[in-house]
Amino acid sequence: MPVKSNVIPIIHWSRRSSCLSEDPELFFPVSYEGPGREQYERARAVCRRCPVRGRCLEYALSTQQMYGVWGGTTPEERRATMARARQQVR
């Protein structure tokens, strides 16, 4: 029986992501202010049309990705989601 690994599911779903045909730097703006804000919005537009957006966000939350756009969310949005989840656990 093969060893279960997180790598296999990640590779599987990410092969269908809309961001594969985009410049990876688009998803990692330097700042949310100024020109970075427009870059975040362009990245989020790619995510909105992505068939695996939910899986991407799930991955980002489970691995605590604190930089870039994942699943159409900003780092601040993911931090808020993780904080709410921690409060619910308590």
Buried (B, 14 or more C-beta within 10 A) or exposed (E): EEEEEEEEEBEEBBEEBBBEEEEEEBBBBEEEEEEEEEBBEBBBEBBEEBEBBEBBBBBBBEEEBEEBBBBBBBBEBBEEBBEEEEEEEE
